[in-house]
Structures are given as C-alpha cells and as structure tokens.
Amino acid sequence: MCDRHGHPLGVRLSPGQTHESQELEALLEGIDCEDHDGEPLAYPARLAGDKAYRADWIDDWLLENEIEPVIPSKANEDRDARPVEFDREAYRERNIVERLIGWLKESRRVLTRFEKTAVNFLAMVKWACLKRYLRLMTESGFSD
C-alpha cells in the first residue's frame, strides 16, 4: 500500500496460493499513522484496485470504513447493482502503486526473491522501503 505520491505505507505477505485481496483488511488496519494522542493522522479517502479486488465484501468493508472504492466492475456483472459509482479519473492514479512495485523490483534481492524464507523476504522489502525514505529525507534537506 502506498500514498498518492508513491510512498510506501505498508506491506503484507500472503501464501502463494492465497489471493492478495484476502489481506486487504489486515493491511489497512495495520497501517499505523497516529499522532502522540493516538488520533489517526491519515486514513485513505479512496482505495484503487484492479478488477481482482471487485467483490461485494470489499465494497461493503470499504464503505463501512468511509473509504471510497475505486475498483472497476467485472465484465460479467451488473454495474448498476453496485452501491458505488466507478470513478474513471481516480482510477487512472492506480498506476502509482504499480510504479512503486516496479521500483521495488529494481532491488535485486526483491526481484529475484533471493531470500528463501518469508520473514527474510519481507525484511528485504522493508529495507528497500526504508532506503527510499532515507533518500527522500536527504533530498528534501530533512534534519533534526
């Protein structure tokens, strides 16, 4: 998961036989963006996903959590039966997460899945994200 600027916010691994959409709830609930009082600093207003994320339970869960689903309908379903209208303009921004994944694959250890265990692979993904944030901080002149 990333923000609209392509900055990584969270990552979850799933078993190879499990569809990634099954991790959606845990991913969103696991993002810890709170201030010192425990109030959320940021929470998504919209969530874009491809047609693989098109399921009634996903639409329902997102709407219950006040997140607008930006997920196109499948070709074989009734578009008028959905509780939300598809926002084509907002969906165009979905490429941001695709570019983040492409950037992650530039890290050789992530691309080649050099690490054999899930915990080590996840550590390499997080290490790549950490390097990205450190680079952003030095480019912006951030200092204590």
Secondary structure, 3 states (H helix, E strand, C coil): CECCCCCECCCCCCCCCCCHHHHHHHHHHCCCCECCCCCECCCCCEEECCHHHCCHHHHHHHHHCCCEEECCCCCCCCHHHCCCCCCHHHHHHHHHHHHHHHHHCCCHHHHCCCCCCHHHHHHHHHHHHHHHHHHHHHHCCCCC
